[in-house]
Amino acid sequence: MGTDHQKIVLSLLKKWQSLIQEQGTSLSEGDMEKFERLTRDTAVIQARLDDIFSRQKPAKLNKETIDLLREIGSRHAELLEELKRGVDEISNTLGDLRRTKTSLKGYRQTKATGPRFMNEIT
């Protein structure tokens, strides 16, 4: 990999790193639309990096690139854990709602009867 490719790769990795930090911020704020947009942007960067690496012969990555990749990997793991916690919270809430709905159906609900004008006895 030439030095120009290394510069391109480093700039893409730095951009990816900044997008991941923004994703973490948007996730903690609960802004899922921004999170989705940032996820699409990171997918574009990943595709570009994949294209660069697939066209080049295997080469030894420099230390800065490896460090950035490790940091990105650890940050992705943190984001996945945060998303997993959110999914678990939503799952628990849906389970509570399902149980509440089921228990409401179990109670006997009687209709209000209207007045009877003609009694069978009379």
Secondary structure as UniProt FT lines:
FT   HELIX           3..29
FT   HELIX           32..55
FT   HELIX           63..106
//
